[in-house]
Amino acid sequence: MLKAYQCDDSDVYAAESAEQAAQLWRDMVGGDEPLDEGYPRELTEEELDVRYPAFDEDERPIEGQTTSVREMLAEHGNEPGWLCGSDW
């Protein structure tokens, strides 16, 4: 089962473990750079349920629609990878 991990100030990854989330982040940014202190961290139950504006595949807001990280995680499927970016 995938969980949501915040890996920097803005990016959240779907991964099976913190170690896998860190590797996904490294693969995305390139290189073996270490993550900042405190990352990756698993999102709390409360953070998973915060409502955010929904966006279409072209990153345009969908008027009147919201989503949560929990919903994004469920829609993401079983493949680990980048989930979303946000201003935390």
trRosetta pair geometry for C-beta under 8 A, 3 or more apart (Angstrom, degrees):
i j d omega theta_ij theta_ji phi_ij phi_ji
1 16 7.4 115 72 -122 39 76
2 14 4.4 29 168 176 137 96
2 15 6.3 112 -147 46 88 9
2 16 6.1 -69 -103 -72 58 56
2 73 6.3 -161 101 -166 106 99
2 76 6.8 -89 85 88 154 129
2 78 6.8 176 -23 -138 116 43
2 80 6.3 176 -114 -92 119 70
3 14 7.4 161 74 -150 26 58
3 15 6.7 -39 60 71 72 60
3 16 7.3 88 16 -137 86 20
3 42 5.6 -17 146 -136 133 110
3 43 7.7 -174 166 36 88 83
3 73 7.6 -6 -150 -147 23 143
4 12 5.4 4 -173 178 100 117
4 13 7.4 152 -152 77 53 36
4 14 6.2 -32 -95 -95 62 62
4 42 7.0 105 79 -157 56 63
4 43 4.4 -13 94 17 109 125
4 47 7.9 -144 94 109 130 109
4 48 6.4 149 34 -101 138 93
4 69 5.2 66 -127 161 172 122
4 70 7.9 -102 -13 -80 139 46
4 72 8.0 76 -95 80 131 104
4 73 5.3 -94 -55 -79 107 130
4 83 6.1 -77 -125 45 94 171
5 12 6.7 157 78 -156 37 66
5 13 5.3 -24 63 62 92 87
5 14 7.9 154 19 -98 80 15
5 15 5.5 -30 13 37 126 114
5 18 6.0 154 -123 -114 145 61
5 21 3.6 -25 70 -126 150 167
5 40 4.1 29 168 171 121 127
5 41 6.6 153 -155 71 76 26
5 42 5.6 -45 -98 -92 76 51
5 43 7.1 -145 -92 -16 24 79
6 11 7.3 134 -154 87 58 46
6 12 5.3 -36 -93 -98 61 79
6 39 6.5 -94 112 -122 75 98
6 40 6.4 161 78 -155 43 73
6 41 5.5 -16 55 59 95 83
6 43 6.2 100 -25 -68 97 85
6 88 6.7 50 -142 -69 144 156
7 11 5.3 -36 56 90 99 99
7 12 7.2 156 6 -108 83 26
7 13 5.5 34 -23 -1 128 114
7 21 5.7 -157 -76 154 112 102
7 22 6.7 165 -131 -98 111 48
7 24 7.6 -130 -67 80 160 92
7 25 3.9 -162 168 -81 151 142
7 35 6.1 -101 -172 -124 78 133
7 39 5.3 97 -160 180 36 120
7 40 4.6 -26 -98 -98 70 98
8 11 5.3 36 43 33 96 96
8 25 6.9 144 -24 -151 101 134
8 35 6.9 -133 -75 -148 78 93
8 36 6.5 94 -124 16 73 114
8 39 6.0 42 -77 -134 41 169
9 87 8.0 0 148 -139 93 50
9 88 6.2 -147 -176 38 58 108
10 85 4.8 27 149 -164 101 89
10 86 5.9 -176 -156 61 69 39
10 87 6.4 -14 -111 -86 98 41
10 88 6.7 -158 -96 -4 44 92
11 25 6.8 138 98 -117 134 99
11 28 7.6 -169 -180 96 162 157
11 82 6.6 -56 -166 -139 111 97
11 84 7.7 175 -147 95 51 39
11 85 5.2 -26 -94 -102 64 83
12 43 7.0 16 -136 -46 125 128
12 69 6.4 -66 143 -133 166 125
12 82 7.9 100 82 -165 49 59
12 83 4.7 -58 106 66 90 113
12 84 5.1 2 52 58 110 77
12 85 7.2 -174 16 -84 76 32
12 86 6.9 16 -11 13 114 107
13 21 4.5 151 78 -142 126 88
13 24 4.8 143 -156 91 150 139
13 25 6.3 -114 -32 -57 145 84
13 40 7.3 -59 42 -128 114 141
13 80 7.2 34 165 -178 101 86
13 81 6.7 -126 -152 135 87 20
13 82 5.7 -55 -106 -105 78 40
13 83 5.7 154 -129 -2 18 95
14 73 5.8 153 -106 -129 114 80
14 76 4.9 162 -41 131 166 163
14 79 7.9 73 93 93 124 50
14 80 5.7 -157 102 -136 77 51
14 81 6.1 4 53 52 96 53
14 82 7.8 21 16 101 80 8
14 83 4.6 111 -31 -69 89 114
15 18 7.5 122 96 -88 132 16
15 20 4.1 175 -171 98 118 105
15 21 3.8 -151 24 -65 153 77
15 24 6.0 -147 -80 -1 123 138
15 40 7.9 21 43 144 143 167
15 80 4.7 55 -109 -142 60 117
16 20 5.2 52 48 25 79 157
16 80 6.4 -73 -12 -76 81 126
17 20 4.7 98 54 7 79 100
17 21 7.0 -138 97 -4 44 86
18 21 5.5 -53 -148 36 34 114
18 22 6.4 38 152 -22 66 103
18 40 4.8 -178 -154 75 82 109
18 41 7.5 15 -120 -94 117 24
18 42 6.8 -86 -76 -46 97 89
19 22 5.7 -52 -150 33 31 113
19 23 6.6 29 152 -16 63 105
20 23 5.7 -54 -149 37 35 110
20 24 6.4 38 152 -20 66 104
20 80 5.8 -74 153 -148 126 160
21 24 5.7 -52 -148 35 32 113
21 25 6.4 35 152 -20 64 104
21 40 4.3 119 102 -141 127 176
21 80 7.9 -129 -82 -164 57 118
22 25 5.7 -53 -151 34 32 113
22 26 6.5 32 151 -19 65 104
22 35 5.7 -101 -131 -23 98 133
22 39 7.7 135 -99 135 90 81
22 40 5.3 -135 -63 -10 79 115
23 26 5.5 -51 -146 36 35 112
23 27 6.3 38 153 -21 65 104
24 27 5.6 -53 -148 35 31 113
24 28 6.4 30 153 -20 64 106
24 80 6.1 -130 -73 147 139 108
24 81 6.3 -172 -150 -121 134 34
24 82 7.0 -176 158 -56 119 62
25 28 5.7 -58 -151 35 31 111
25 29 6.3 6 161 1 68 110
25 35 6.4 51 96 -87 151 113
25 39 7.9 61 -48 149 177 121
25 40 7.0 179 -17 -69 141 114
26 29 6.4 -66 -138 49 28 93
26 30 7.7 -103 172 68 56 5
26 31 6.7 -110 -166 84 87 49
26 32 6.3 23 -157 -118 132 36
26 33 6.7 175 -123 50 86 69
27 30 7.7 25 -175 -76 23 37
28 82 6.2 96 -93 -65 146 120
29 33 6.5 -67 106 47 128 127
35 39 4.2 -119 158 94 126 104
35 40 6.3 -59 -173 -39 174 65
36 39 5.3 56 64 20 75 120
38 41 6.2 -26 162 -41 72 127
43 47 4.1 -125 -171 92 99 126
43 48 5.3 127 119 -60 122 78
43 69 6.1 -39 120 110 174 156
44 47 4.6 97 51 7 76 101
44 48 7.0 -133 96 -9 42 86
45 48 5.7 -53 -152 29 31 116
45 49 6.9 13 157 -7 62 111
46 49 6.2 -73 -156 42 31 102
46 50 7.2 51 150 -46 66 89
47 50 5.9 -28 -153 -5 40 115
47 69 6.6 -2 136 33 78 144
48 68 6.4 66 153 153 53 114
48 69 5.0 -106 -137 78 51 103
48 70 4.1 75 163 -58 100 96
48 73 7.3 -37 -145 5 106 139
49 68 5.3 -13 -143 -156 31 152
49 69 7.9 -70 -34 44 21 83
49 70 5.7 9 -78 -4 58 133
50 68 6.2 142 67 -133 41 93
50 69 7.1 34 49 1 85 100
51 66 4.3 25 -176 159 105 141
51 67 7.3 138 -149 68 64 19
51 68 5.8 -55 -93 -75 48 88
52 66 6.2 149 72 -160 30 87
52 67 6.0 -35 64 67 84 70
52 68 6.9 129 14 -101 85 39
52 69 7.8 65 4 -43 126 71
52 86 6.9 -86 -115 -114 153 128
53 61 5.1 -25 158 -135 132 107
53 62 7.5 164 171 45 83 66
53 65 7.4 82 -165 86 59 63
53 66 6.0 -65 -105 -108 29 71
53 67 7.9 6 121 23 19 80
54 61 7.3 103 79 -158 50 60
54 62 4.5 -35 95 45 101 116
54 65 3.9 -47 36 115 133 104
54 66 5.7 -168 -27 -120 90 12
54 67 4.6 95 -91 -16 91 104
55 59 5.2 0 172 -143 135 41
55 60 6.3 144 -156 66 81 28
55 61 5.8 -51 -99 -94 73 40
55 62 6.4 179 -110 -10 17 87
56 59 7.3 -78 70 -8 61 13
56 60 5.2 -7 38 55 105 86
56 62 5.7 112 -45 -63 84 101
62 65 4.2 -15 103 44 112 126
67 71 4.9 -125 -165 77 88 133
67 72 6.0 88 148 -52 127 89
68 71 4.8 99 53 6 76 99
68 72 7.1 -137 98 -3 41 86
69 72 5.4 -52 -145 39 37 114
69 73 6.1 43 153 -25 67 104
69 83 7.1 62 -151 139 89 136
69 84 6.7 -130 -112 35 84 138
70 73 5.7 -53 -149 33 28 114
70 74 6.6 28 152 -18 62 105
71 74 5.7 -53 -149 36 33 111
71 75 6.3 26 155 -12 66 109
72 75 5.8 -62 -147 43 30 107
72 76 6.1 48 151 -44 65 102
72 83 5.7 105 131 178 122 101
72 84 5.7 -8 168 -36 167 128
73 76 5.5 -41 -148 12 30 123
73 83 6.5 -4 -85 -140 69 139
76 79 7.4 -128 152 58 87 72
76 81 7.5 -169 -173 59 118 93
76 83 6.0 -45 -89 -119 146 90
82 85 7.9 -8 -178 -46 112 87
